[in-house]
Amino acid sequence: MYGLPNNIDLNFLIQRQLLQICFGENEMIMNFDDNLSITLTSKCAFSFDGDNLQIIENYSTSASLICNLIGHFINEIKASENGTLAMNFSGNNIFILYDDDKFYESYWIKSKTSIIVV
């Protein structure tokens, strides 16, 4: 919906450990250490241990796959102006968030000091 500014600094996500994933009917919440969370309501993609990237549009049917990220750390962040956010996790795991709805929020990142809505 909003995309990401080309100068956004998301380095506060680096080295955050994923502690918990919560699944709802229409959202997924990823809780990290240091009071950081990412709530996702759009499609995403996941690659576990270097395997092929899998598009995920239904969180509940892919929950067991996504839960493989629990305990891993974010090592690298790549953001695009179109709102795509790629997170490289430890263990050669990749998780990508997409801003795929022009009318509604696709995801938001909440830290101790700010909320970023995309």
Secondary structure as the mmCIF struct_conf table of DSSP 4:
data_model
#
loop_
_struct_conf.conf_type_id
_struct_conf.id
_struct_conf.beg_label_comp_id
_struct_conf.beg_label_asym_id
_struct_conf.beg_label_seq_id
_struct_conf.end_label_comp_id
_struct_conf.end_label_asym_id
_struct_conf.end_label_seq_id
TURN_TY1_P TURN_TY1_P1 ASN A 6 ASN A 7
HELX_RH_3T_P HELX_RH_3T_P1 ASN A 11 LEU A 13
TURN_TY1_P TURN_TY1_P2 ILE A 14 GLN A 15
HELX_LH_PP_P HELX_LH_PP_P1 ARG A 16 ARG A 16
STRN STRN1 GLN A 17 GLN A 17
STRN STRN2 LEU A 18 PHE A 23
BEND BEND1 GLU A 25 ASN A 26
STRN STRN3 MET A 28 PHE A 32
TURN_TY1_P TURN_TY1_P3 ASP A 33 ASN A 35
STRN STRN4 LEU A 36 LEU A 40
BEND BEND2 SER A 42 SER A 42
STRN STRN5 CYS A 44 SER A 47
BEND BEND3 PHE A 48 PHE A 48
TURN_TY1_P TURN_TY1_P4 ASP A 49 GLY A 50
STRN STRN6 GLN A 54 ILE A 56
BEND BEND4 GLU A 57 GLU A 57
TURN_TY1_P TURN_TY1_P5 TYR A 59 TYR A 59
HELX_RH_3T_P HELX_RH_3T_P2 SER A 60 SER A 62
HELX_RH_AL_P HELX_RH_AL_P1 ALA A 63 ILE A 66
HELX_RH_3T_P HELX_RH_3T_P3 CYS A 67 LEU A 69
TURN_TY1_P TURN_TY1_P6 ILE A 70 GLY A 71
STRN STRN7 PHE A 73 PHE A 73
STRN STRN8 ILE A 74 ALA A 79
TURN_TY1_P TURN_TY1_P7 GLU A 81 ASN A 82
BEND BEND5 GLY A 83 GLY A 83
STRN STRN9 LEU A 85 PHE A 89
TURN_TY1_P TURN_TY1_P8 SER A 90 ASN A 92
STRN STRN10 ASN A 93 LEU A 97
BEND BEND6 LYS A 102 TYR A 104
STRN STRN11 TYR A 107 LYS A 110
BEND BEND7 LYS A 112 THR A 113
STRN STRN12 ILE A 115 VAL A 117
#
